[in-house]
Amino acid sequence: MLEIYIQTEFGEKHESVEDPANLLVRLLPPASDRSFRFLPFIDPYGDTIFNRLQMDELILELHRIQLEAVSAREVELLEQIKSLAERAKRDVHLYLKFEGD
């Protein structure tokens, strides 16, 4: 399961989205797809953190995989993640963290 959330520079957790069905993992492009810079490197078993400067590209990549989403649940999850990314982009010292188990 992945939990995606906004984290402060002090590690405080704010808004979050859980993905208990691992929908995002199934949508992530393979590491060999060089047309993606960030999404292939989300570790479903570890932690991946993106900073404010990476948000524009990350949001574009999330939009790209959303076009491939099949179910309403997948689309909704990606919308929620993009919303978190938009917030992390606006505020300094906020990070978007993908925490795997």
N, C-alpha and C positions, 0 to 999 in steps of 0.2 A: 504494500500500500504506500502511496505517496501522500504526503501532506505538503501543501504549497501555502506559504504565508509570507507576509511582510515582516521583516526583522529590522530592529534598530541597530545602530552601531554598537550598542551595549548588549545585544543578543535578546532584547525583549521582543516577544512575539505579539504581533497585532493581528489584523484580519487574516483569516485562513480559509482554505478550501481543502477538503479531504477527497481522495480518490480511492476508496476501498476496493473498487472493482478493477483497478489498474487500467482504466480506459486510456489515459494519456500514454502509458507505456506502449500500448498497441498502435498508437498513432505516430509515435516518434520516428523520424527518419533514421536509417542506419548511418553509422559513423562514416561509411564509404560515400555517402551522398554529400559531395563537396559544395552543393548549392545552398546548404544550410551551415551556418557558422556556430550556432549555439545549441539548438535542440538535440542533435545527435549525442551530445555529451552530458545530458541529464542522466545521472546514475540512479536507477530505480532501487538500488541497495545501499546507497550512500547519500551524501549531501552535496548539492550543487547550489551555488549562490551567484546571483547576477547583480551587478551594481547599476546605478542610475544611468551611466553612460552607455550601457548595453541594452537598455530598454527599447529604444526605437527598433533596433534590428530584431530583438526577441519578439516584440509585438507583431512585426511583419511575418516572422516565421510561424508564430501561432496562428495568424490569419491564414497562411498558406495551408497548414495542416487541417485547419477548420473546414476548408473547401473539400477535403477528403473524408470528413466525418460522415458516418452513416446514420447514427442514431441521434435523437434529440438530446439524450443524456451526454453524448460526446460534445455536441455543439454547446450545450449549457456549461459543461465543465470548462471548455476553452474560453467561453465568454467570461466566466468567473476569473480564470487565470489572467486573461487580458486586462480585466478591471483592476486586479491587484498590481499588475505591471504598470498600468497607467498611474496608479497612486505612487508607486515606488519611483517612477520617472519624475513626478512633480516635486517631490520633497527630497531635500538633501539628507544624507545619512540614513536612508532606508534602502533595504536590499530585498530582493525576491529570492526566497529560499525554497528549494525542492528537497524535502527530507524523505528519503527512502527508508525501508526497513529490511 
